[in-house]
Amino acid sequence: MSEERNAIPLIITGVCSIIGTVGCLWYYGYLHFAKPEDALLLSDYTMLKTIPGEDYKVSLTPAKEVAQCIDGVIVLFDTEQKGLTGVLVNNKKQAVRCMDQEKSPSP
């Protein structure tokens, strides 16, 4: 009694499962396909050096990125595109460091 199994339904099921999984991960934001316009250039940022006694002006509208100090490195989170993060670097591709703020002990 030798039966030959048809492998085509198994292959179709496997391919559909992979496509469905990738689609579900993308829909819920766990998978992001990067596009060139997602990349931010260092030239998009400028440091305003503060000098005592001199005024400087900044926009009242906040930027769409939020910075956080993680392991001593400045990490930028995009508030408009879920899951898009980046590390702030200088023109030599060196990560810009930050000083971790130590939490004061609670009474």
OpenMM code with the backbone's topology and positions (N, CA, C; nanometers):
from openmm import Vec3, app, unit

residues = "MET SER GLU GLU ARG ASN ALA ILE PRO LEU ILE ILE THR GLY VAL CYS SER ILE ILE GLY THR VAL GLY CYS LEU TRP TYR TYR GLY TYR LEU HIS PHE ALA LYS PRO GLU ASP ALA LEU LEU LEU SER ASP TYR THR MET LEU LYS THR ILE PRO GLY GLU ASP TYR LYS VAL SER LEU THR PRO ALA LYS GLU VAL ALA GLN CYS ILE ASP GLY VAL ILE VAL LEU PHE ASP THR GLU GLN LYS GLY LEU THR GLY VAL LEU VAL ASN ASN LYS LYS GLN ALA VAL ARG CYS MET ASP GLN GLU LYS SER PRO SER PRO".split()
positions = [
    Vec3(0.0822, -0.1180, 0.0000),
    Vec3(0.0000, 0.0000, 0.0000),
    Vec3(0.0870, 0.1249, 0.0000),
    Vec3(0.1394, 0.1606, -0.1059),
    Vec3(0.2176, 0.2833, -0.1119),
    Vec3(0.1296, 0.3949, -0.1666),
    Vec3(0.1210, 0.4981, -0.0853),
    Vec3(0.0429, 0.6146, -0.1255),
    Vec3(0.1377, 0.7312, -0.1498),
    Vec3(0.1134, 0.8021, -0.2535),
    Vec3(0.1907, 0.9218, -0.2806),
    Vec3(0.1106, 1.0425, -0.2338),
    Vec3(0.1754, 1.1239, -0.1533),
    Vec3(0.1078, 1.2439, -0.1030),
    Vec3(0.1344, 1.3594, -0.1968),
    Vec3(0.0356, 1.4419, -0.2111),
    Vec3(0.0477, 1.5607, -0.2943),
    Vec3(0.1079, 1.6725, -0.2076),
    Vec3(0.2266, 1.7194, -0.2409),
    Vec3(0.2981, 1.8200, -0.1602),
    Vec3(0.2521, 1.9622, -0.1894),
    Vec3(0.1790, 1.9835, -0.2939),
    Vec3(0.1381, 2.1202, -0.3319),
    Vec3(0.0540, 2.1866, -0.2218),
    Vec3(-0.0468, 2.1204, -0.1626),
    Vec3(-0.1221, 2.1874, -0.0551),
    Vec3(-0.0349, 2.2236, 0.0655),
    Vec3(0.0628, 2.1403, 0.0982),
    Vec3(0.1520, 2.1722, 0.2101),
    Vec3(0.2381, 2.2945, 0.1794),
    Vec3(0.2882, 2.3027, 0.0574),
    Vec3(0.3699, 2.4182, 0.0173),
    Vec3(0.2860, 2.5455, 0.0177),
    Vec3(0.1655, 2.5385, -0.0354),
    Vec3(0.0770, 2.6568, -0.0386),
    Vec3(0.0430, 2.7013, 0.1038),
    Vec3(0.0152, 2.6055, 0.1919),
    Vec3(-0.0150, 2.6387, 0.3314),
    Vec3(0.1039, 2.7066, 0.3993),
    Vec3(0.2243, 2.6559, 0.3763),
    Vec3(0.3441, 2.7159, 0.4346),
    Vec3(0.3676, 2.8580, 0.3857),
    Vec3(0.3549, 2.8793, 0.2558),
    Vec3(0.3760, 3.0129, 0.1980),
    Vec3(0.2704, 3.1097, 0.2496),
    Vec3(0.1445, 3.0672, 0.2544),
    Vec3(0.0375, 3.1539, 0.3042),
    Vec3(0.0564, 3.1860, 0.4520),
    Vec3(0.1052, 3.0901, 0.5291),
    Vec3(0.1317, 3.1151, 0.6715),
    Vec3(0.2396, 3.2204, 0.6900),
    Vec3(0.3457, 3.2125, 0.6112),
    Vec3(0.4545, 3.3110, 0.6199),
    Vec3(0.4044, 3.4492, 0.5795),
    Vec3(0.3309, 3.4573, 0.4695),
    Vec3(0.2785, 3.5861, 0.4233),
    Vec3(0.1820, 3.6438, 0.5271),
    Vec3(0.0959, 3.5595, 0.5846),
    Vec3(0.0015, 3.6056, 0.6865),
    Vec3(0.0719, 3.6550, 0.8116),
    Vec3(0.1777, 3.5872, 0.8536),
    Vec3(0.2529, 3.6278, 0.9725),
    Vec3(0.3224, 3.7619, 0.9499),
    Vec3(0.3876, 3.7765, 0.8366),
    Vec3(0.4553, 3.9031, 0.8049),
    Vec3(0.3537, 4.0167, 0.7957),
    Vec3(0.2397, 3.9912, 0.7332),
    Vec3(0.1356, 4.0934, 0.7225),
    Vec3(0.0811, 4.1349, 0.8581),
    Vec3(0.0612, 4.0396, 0.9464),
    Vec3(0.0103, 4.0684, 1.0803),
    Vec3(0.1131, 4.1482, 1.1615),
    Vec3(0.2396, 4.1098, 1.1545),
    Vec3(0.3444, 4.1831, 1.2259),
    Vec3(0.3566, 4.3259, 1.1742),
    Vec3(0.3464, 4.3441, 1.0431),
    Vec3(0.3540, 4.4779, 0.9841),
    Vec3(0.2346, 4.5627, 1.0266),
    Vec3(0.1153, 4.5035, 1.0254),
    Vec3(-0.0066, 4.5772, 1.0587),
    Vec3(-0.0018, 4.6311, 1.2021),
    Vec3(0.0471, 4.5506, 1.2948),
    Vec3(0.0512, 4.5919, 1.4346),
    Vec3(0.1777, 4.6695, 1.4710),
    Vec3(0.2653, 4.6964, 1.3763),
    Vec3(0.3806, 4.7832, 1.3993),
    Vec3(0.5045, 4.7145, 1.4507),
    Vec3(0.5058, 4.5817, 1.4546),
    Vec3(0.6239, 4.5105, 1.5013),
    Vec3(0.7266, 4.4915, 1.3902),
    Vec3(0.6877, 4.5201, 1.2677),
    Vec3(0.7776, 4.5053, 1.1532),
    Vec3(0.7684, 4.6333, 1.0716),
    Vec3(0.8816, 4.6917, 1.0410),
    Vec3(0.8834, 4.8181, 0.9663),
    Vec3(0.9774, 4.8049, 0.8486),
    Vec3(0.9267, 4.8340, 0.7308),
    Vec3(1.0090, 4.8340, 0.6112),
    Vec3(1.0627, 4.9756, 0.5932),
    Vec3(1.1927, 4.9922, 0.6128),
    Vec3(1.2543, 5.1251, 0.6079),
    Vec3(1.2577, 5.1783, 0.4658),
    Vec3(1.2286, 5.3068, 0.4535),
    Vec3(1.2351, 5.3768, 0.3258),
    Vec3(1.3408, 5.4860, 0.3379),
    Vec3(1.3958, 5.5305, 0.2277),
    Vec3(1.4998, 5.6348, 0.2358),
    Vec3(1.4529, 5.7605, 0.3080),
    Vec3(1.3250, 5.7961, 0.2961),
    Vec3(1.2783, 5.9179, 0.3615),
    Vec3(1.2642, 5.9008, 0.5128),
    Vec3(1.2735, 5.7780, 0.5628),
    Vec3(1.2691, 5.7557, 0.7069),
    Vec3(1.3998, 5.7956, 0.7749),
    Vec3(1.5078, 5.7967, 0.7013),
    Vec3(1.6388, 5.8285, 0.7586),
    Vec3(1.6492, 5.9795, 0.7814),
    Vec3(1.6996, 6.0173, 0.8971),
    Vec3(1.7209, 6.1580, 0.9282),
    Vec3(1.8693, 6.1871, 0.9183),
    Vec3(1.9022, 6.2941, 0.8528),
    Vec3(2.0419, 6.3326, 0.8375),
    Vec3(2.0847, 6.4189, 0.9542),
    Vec3(2.2112, 6.4114, 0.9867),
    Vec3(2.2645, 6.4943, 1.0943),
    Vec3(2.2473, 6.6424, 1.0626),
    Vec3(2.2469, 6.6770, 0.9354),
    Vec3(2.2326, 6.8171, 0.8983),
    Vec3(2.0937, 6.8706, 0.9307),
    Vec3(1.9983, 6.7828, 0.9642),
    Vec3(1.8660, 6.8274, 1.0024),
    Vec3(1.8639, 6.8843, 1.1437),
    Vec3(1.9728, 6.8700, 1.2163),
    Vec3(1.9800, 6.9167, 1.3536),
    Vec3(2.0908, 7.0204, 1.3662),
    Vec3(2.0668, 7.1189, 1.4519),
    Vec3(2.1654, 7.2226, 1.4767),
    Vec3(2.1746, 7.2444, 1.6265),
    Vec3(2.2954, 7.2582, 1.6756),
    Vec3(2.3129, 7.2847, 1.8173),
    Vec3(2.3133, 7.4348, 1.8399),
    Vec3(2.2282, 7.4799, 1.9309),
    Vec3(2.2277, 7.6203, 1.9691),
    Vec3(2.3118, 7.6345, 2.0947),
    Vec3(2.4252, 7.6992, 2.0798),
    Vec3(2.5133, 7.7177, 2.1947),
    Vec3(2.4633, 7.8374, 2.2746),
    Vec3(2.4426, 7.8130, 2.4017),
    Vec3(2.3918, 7.9201, 2.4864),
    Vec3(2.5075, 7.9981, 2.5460),
    Vec3(2.4979, 8.1276, 2.5347),
    Vec3(2.5985, 8.2186, 2.5886),
    Vec3(2.5291, 8.3047, 2.6937),
    Vec3(2.5846, 8.3124, 2.8130),
    Vec3(2.5205, 8.3915, 2.9187),
    Vec3(2.4990, 8.5363, 2.8746),
    Vec3(2.3774, 8.5845, 2.8959),
    Vec3(2.3446, 8.7230, 2.8633),
    Vec3(2.2893, 8.7419, 2.7231),
    Vec3(2.2970, 8.6398, 2.6378),
    Vec3(2.2435, 8.6521, 2.5018),
    Vec3(2.1141, 8.5726, 2.4898),
    Vec3(2.0188, 8.6311, 2.4169),
    Vec3(1.8910, 8.5644, 2.3940),
    Vec3(1.8985, 8.4790, 2.2684),
    Vec3(1.8219, 8.3739, 2.2669),
    Vec3(1.8095, 8.2920, 2.1467),
    Vec3(1.6627, 8.2527, 2.1323),
    Vec3(1.6225, 8.2293, 2.0099),
    Vec3(1.4827, 8.1998, 1.9833),
    Vec3(1.4682, 8.0577, 1.9311),
    Vec3(1.3657, 7.9898, 1.9809),
    Vec3(1.3298, 7.8572, 1.9309),
    Vec3(1.1802, 7.8563, 1.9035),
    Vec3(1.1380, 7.7647, 1.8188),
    Vec3(0.9974, 7.7532, 1.7833),
    Vec3(0.9169, 7.7013, 1.9014),
    Vec3(0.7938, 7.7483, 1.9125),
    Vec3(0.7057, 7.6992, 2.0182),
    Vec3(0.6515, 7.5597, 1.9855),
    Vec3(0.6525, 7.5246, 1.8569),
    Vec3(0.6054, 7.3927, 1.8150),
    Vec3(0.7138, 7.2898, 1.8434),
    Vec3(0.6821, 7.1854, 1.9196),
    Vec3(0.7851, 7.0855, 1.9514),
    Vec3(0.8185, 6.9983, 1.8307),
    Vec3(0.9372, 6.9409, 1.8317),
    Vec3(0.9791, 6.8500, 1.7247),
    Vec3(0.9019, 6.7192, 1.7365),
    Vec3(0.8966, 6.6442, 1.6267),
    Vec3(0.8249, 6.5167, 1.6293),
    Vec3(0.9098, 6.4045, 1.6894),
    Vec3(1.0343, 6.4351, 1.7244),
    Vec3(1.1204, 6.3365, 1.7884),
    Vec3(1.1316, 6.3668, 1.9378),
    Vec3(1.1458, 6.2609, 2.0157),
    Vec3(1.1664, 6.2721, 2.1594),
    Vec3(1.2979, 6.2020, 2.1904),
    Vec3(1.3840, 6.2677, 2.2698),
    Vec3(1.5143, 6.2105, 2.3033),
    Vec3(1.5107, 6.1494, 2.4421),
    Vec3(1.5868, 6.0413, 2.4567),
    Vec3(1.5992, 5.9758, 2.5863),
    Vec3(1.7421, 5.9259, 2.6007),
    Vec3(1.7932, 5.9309, 2.7217),
    Vec3(1.9283, 5.8833, 2.7491),
    Vec3(1.9209, 5.7359, 2.7860),
    Vec3(1.9746, 5.6498, 2.7001),
    Vec3(1.9736, 5.5059, 2.7246),
    Vec3(2.1177, 5.4566, 2.7196),
    Vec3(2.1642, 5.4010, 2.8296),
    Vec3(2.3005, 5.3497, 2.8415),
    Vec3(2.4050, 5.4538, 2.8029),
    Vec3(2.3784, 5.5803, 2.8356),
    Vec3(2.4741, 5.6868, 2.8100),
    Vec3(2.4764, 5.7383, 2.6675),
    Vec3(2.3790, 5.7008, 2.5849),
    Vec3(2.3721, 5.7444, 2.4452),
    Vec3(2.2360, 5.8097, 2.4215),
    Vec3(2.2337, 5.9184, 2.3442),
    Vec3(2.1076, 5.9854, 2.3128),
    Vec3(2.0356, 5.9066, 2.2033),
    Vec3(1.9152, 5.8603, 2.2360),
    Vec3(1.8327, 5.7854, 2.1415),
    Vec3(1.7104, 5.8699, 2.1096),
    Vec3(1.6812, 5.8856, 1.9799),
    Vec3(1.5656, 5.9627, 1.9366),
    Vec3(1.4523, 5.8680, 1.8994),
    Vec3(1.3328, 5.8992, 1.9484),
    Vec3(1.2138, 5.8228, 1.9153),
    Vec3(1.1212, 5.9112, 1.8333),
    Vec3(1.0735, 5.8607, 1.7209),
    Vec3(0.9799, 5.9350, 1.6370),
    Vec3(0.8399, 5.9152, 1.6922),
    Vec3(0.7683, 6.0237, 1.7191),
    Vec3(0.6343, 6.0138, 1.7761),
    Vec3(0.5277, 5.9909, 1.6701),
    Vec3(0.5612, 6.0099, 1.5427),
    Vec3(0.4624, 5.9918, 1.4364),
    Vec3(0.4639, 5.8506, 1.3791),
    Vec3(0.5813, 5.7892, 1.3704),
    Vec3(0.5926, 5.6546, 1.3144),
    Vec3(0.6332, 5.5589, 1.4251),
    Vec3(0.5436, 5.4701, 1.4600),
    Vec3(0.5688, 5.3769, 1.5699),
    Vec3(0.6870, 5.2863, 1.5366),
    Vec3(0.7764, 5.2734, 1.6324),
    Vec3(0.8890, 5.1816, 1.6158),
    Vec3(1.0106, 5.2421, 1.5483),
    Vec3(1.0026, 5.3670, 1.5042),
    Vec3(1.1171, 5.4293, 1.4373),
    Vec3(1.2031, 5.4995, 1.5416),
    Vec3(1.3257, 5.4505, 1.5589),
    Vec3(1.4178, 5.5098, 1.6550),
    Vec3(1.5525, 5.5303, 1.5883),
    Vec3(1.6350, 5.6108, 1.6488),
    Vec3(1.7684, 5.6332, 1.5955),
    Vec3(1.8607, 5.6861, 1.7025),
    Vec3(1.9879, 5.6735, 1.6792),
    Vec3(2.0904, 5.7230, 1.7706),
    Vec3(2.1481, 5.8499, 1.7102),
    Vec3(2.1620, 5.9528, 1.7918),
    Vec3(2.2184, 6.0792, 1.7456),
    Vec3(2.3699, 6.0645, 1.7343),
    Vec3(2.4243, 6.0935, 1.6166),
    Vec3(2.5682, 6.0818, 1.5925),
    Vec3(2.6216, 6.2131, 1.5368),
    Vec3(2.7541, 6.2317, 1.5476),
    Vec3(2.8164, 6.3508, 1.4902),
    Vec3(2.8600, 6.3204, 1.3467),
    Vec3(2.9348, 6.4136, 1.2857),
    Vec3(2.9744, 6.3947, 1.1460),
    Vec3(3.0760, 6.2829, 1.1265),
    Vec3(3.1336, 6.2303, 1.2353),
    Vec3(3.2273, 6.1177, 1.2271),
    Vec3(3.1593, 5.9860, 1.2637),
    Vec3(3.0255, 5.9876, 1.2681),
    Vec3(2.9453, 5.8693, 1.3025),
    Vec3(2.9711, 5.8198, 1.4449),
    Vec3(3.0106, 5.9119, 1.5345),
    Vec3(3.0314, 5.8784, 1.6747),
    Vec3(2.9036, 5.9134, 1.7508),
    Vec3(2.8584, 5.8234, 1.8354),
    Vec3(2.7355, 5.8459, 1.9110),
    Vec3(2.7524, 5.9621, 2.0073),
    Vec3(2.6519, 6.0485, 2.0130),
    Vec3(2.6526, 6.1604, 2.1065),
    Vec3(2.6130, 6.1046, 2.2426),
    Vec3(2.7002, 6.1278, 2.3410),
    Vec3(2.6796, 6.0735, 2.4752),
    Vec3(2.5946, 6.1679, 2.5586),
    Vec3(2.5338, 6.1122, 2.6601),
    Vec3(2.4586, 6.1923, 2.7557),
    Vec3(2.4909, 6.1444, 2.8958),
    Vec3(2.4611, 6.2287, 2.9905),
    Vec3(2.4897, 6.1943, 3.1292),
    Vec3(2.3623, 6.1375, 3.1901),
    Vec3(2.3693, 6.0153, 3.2417),
    Vec3(2.2537, 5.9547, 3.3070),
    Vec3(2.2217, 6.0320, 3.4337),
    Vec3(2.0959, 6.0651, 3.4481),
    Vec3(2.0526, 6.1341, 3.5696),
    Vec3(2.0219, 6.0291, 3.6737),
    Vec3(2.0915, 6.0368, 3.7840),
    Vec3(2.0676, 5.9417, 3.8902),
    Vec3(1.9417, 5.9820, 3.9656),
    Vec3(1.8586, 5.8832, 3.9929),
    Vec3(1.7338, 5.9103, 4.0652),
    Vec3(1.7671, 5.9278, 4.2139),
    Vec3(1.7048, 6.0295, 4.2725),
    Vec3(1.7270, 6.0520, 4.4141),
    Vec3(1.6491, 5.9483, 4.4929),
    Vec3(1.7071, 5.9010, 4.6021),
    Vec3(1.6357, 5.8001, 4.6805),
    Vec3(1.5085, 5.8560, 4.7397),
    Vec3(1.4021, 5.7773, 4.7329),
    Vec3(1.2740, 5.8236, 4.7862),
    Vec3(1.2699, 5.7997, 4.9365),
    Vec3(1.2066, 5.8933, 5.0090),
    Vec3(1.2030, 5.8808, 5.1559),
    Vec3(1.1151, 5.7671, 5.2016),
] * unit.nanometer
topology = app.Topology()
chain = topology.addChain("A")
for resn in residues:
    res = topology.addResidue(resn, chain)
    for name in ("N", "CA", "C"):
        topology.addAtom(name, app.Element.getBySymbol(name[0]), res)
